[in-house]
Amino acid sequence: MWKYLDNGTNQGTAWRNVSFNDSNWAEGNAQLGYGDGDEATVISFGPSSTNKYITTYFRKHFVIDDINKYSKFDIQLLRDDGAVVYINGTQVIKDNLAPGQLNYLTKAKTDQGPSTENTYHLFGNINAPLVTGNNVIAVELHQINKLTDDAGFDLTLTATSVSTPCSKPQNISVTNITNSSAHLSWSAVSSATSYEIEYKTIDGSGVTINAVTNSLTLTGLATGKTYKWKVKSNCTGSGSSFSSSLSFTTQQNSVVDTLIGENAV
C-alpha cells in the first residue's frame, strides 16, 4: 500500500521528508500505474492523452523497531520509465534519469518497452539513512514524454538481519531414563532462539527434533536399547556446531510372575 499524488503538480522537495503531511494523498496497492492492464492500482495521467503528466509521487511510511538488528538493505525497483528514490529525505537511487538537477518536468532518459517495463532492478547494499522508529520511502516516477502509453511503479526494501554469535551447548545430561523415555537437558545459550537435537540407536539412523528451551523429554523409545544424542543452538542468522555426543540405555521391561492358587471348596 502506497500513498500517491497523480495530479501533475510541482511538489518541490518538502514531500520527500518524514514530517510531510500526506494525509490527503490517495493510496493503493502496488503495482501502481496505467496502460498495461496489470496494475493493482490505476493512477491518473491527467485529462489529456496527448499531454500526460511527466511526474507522479509515491510515499510509504514504515517503522523499524531497532535499526541495529540489520546489517544491510537492498532495494528492488520497478520503474516505467525513470525514478528517484529518497529515504527520509535523502536520495539513495536515481535510475534512468540524466545526472544533475531535476524537476517535475524532467523526462526519463529512455522508454521502457514490453521487455523491460516489468523488470525489477536490484540496488544492493544501499547507503540508506534509516533509523529506529518512523521512516519514509519517497519515490518520484518520471515518464519519457507526454505521449507515453503506460506507467508502472513498485518497490521492495529488504533488510538483512545481523548474525548473532551462537555458542555450542554445554553440560549435556540425561535423567529420568525409563524403558521408553529419557529426559535430555543442557545449559541454556543466551542468544539461542531454538535448539536442534539429533538422536539415534547405535545401529540405527538419526532422528532430528527441535526444542525452544534447554531440555526435552524423548518418548516412544525402544526398550533396552542404547541411544546416542547431541544438540546444537540456533540463533538469529547463524547456528552453532553440535555438542559432543552422550549415550544412554533405556531400561529392560520388568516381568512379574503371578501365581494363582486353586482352593477346592
Secondary structure, 3 states (H helix, E strand, C coil): CEEEECCCCCCCCHHHCCCCCCCCCEEECCCEEECCCCCCEECCCCCCCCCCCCEEEEEEEEEECCHHHEEEEEEEEEEECEEEEEECCEEEEEECCCCCCCCCCCCCCCCCCCCCCCCCEEECCCCCCCCCEEEEEEEEEECCCCCCCCEEEEEEEEEEECCCCCCCCCCCEEECCCCCCEEEECCCCCCEEEEEEEEEECCCCCEEEEECCCEEEECCCCCCCEEEEEEEEEECCEECCCCCCEEEECCCCCCCCCCCCCCCC
